């Protein structure tokens, strides 16, 4: 149950970030975050993005190297690196 709630939240977050086109880096800049606040935000944002990307990979029934590649690119796009 907790996992499904976390996954739903991650998907909503990723959807909102994707819909606005704002990566984690852009969002942190918009919020004028720096130092520890930026580090904390980026860590949470990247974690949420990874959960959402892994869910998308599962929906696409990806496994192995294809899943790893998809998740890596997806997270990179979401984080803005």
LINURUR-V567786 format. One line per field, one symbol per residue. ss: DSSP state (H for helix, E for strand, L for the rest). A space follows every 10 residues. Layout:
ss: ???
This chain:
ss: LHHHHHHHHH HHHHHHHHHH LLLHHHHHHH LLLLHHHHHH HHHHHHHHHH HHHHHHHHHL LLLHHHHHHH HHHHHHHHHL L
